[in-house]
Amino acid sequence: MRTANYVFSVISIVLGIALILFMLTQAVEWNIGVGIGVVLILNGAIRLWFAQDDH
């Protein structure tokens, strides 16, 4: 389960960064896409944090 948490956290972080970069190239202002990207990055970071405590 630990490996799956690492994989999902990295995927979430990468998708969040890609979404933010894509949305910033489309518009100057913040919108819902950037918000979703931030949430994906936070989700990946939290999942990565808790994956380190898994045994």
C-alpha positions in Angstrom: 0.0 0.0 0.0 2.9 2.3 0.7 4.1 2.1 -2.9 0.6 2.9 -4.2 0.4 6.0 -2.0 3.8 7.2 -3.3 2.6 6.6 -6.9 -0.7 8.4 -6.4 0.9 11.3 -4.6 3.5 11.9 -7.3 0.8 11.7 -10.0 -1.4 14.1 -8.1 1.4 16.6 -7.7 2.5 16.4 -11.4 -1.1 16.7 -12.6 -1.6 19.7 -10.3 1.5 21.5 -11.6 0.6 20.7 -15.2 -2.9 22.0 -14.7 -1.7 25.2 -13.1 0.8 25.8 -15.9 -1.8 25.1 -18.5 -4.4 27.4 -17.0 -1.9 30.2 -16.5 -1.0 30.1 -20.2 -4.7 30.4 -21.1 -5.6 33.3 -18.9 -4.0 35.9 -16.6 -6.4 35.7 -13.7 -7.0 32.9 -11.2 -9.9 30.7 -12.0 -11.4 27.3 -11.0 -8.7 25.4 -12.9 -5.9 26.9 -11.0 -7.8 26.2 -7.8 -8.2 22.6 -8.7 -4.5 22.4 -9.5 -3.6 23.8 -6.1 -5.9 21.2 -4.5 -4.2 18.4 -6.4 -0.8 19.6 -5.3 -1.9 19.8 -1.7 -3.6 16.4 -1.9 -0.4 14.9 -3.3 1.8 16.5 -0.6 -0.5 15.3 2.2 -0.7 11.8 0.7 3.1 11.7 0.5 3.4 12.8 4.1 1.1 10.1 5.3 2.7 7.5 3.0 5.9 7.9 5.0 4.1 6.7 8.2 2.7 3.6 6.5 4.3 0.3 7.4 
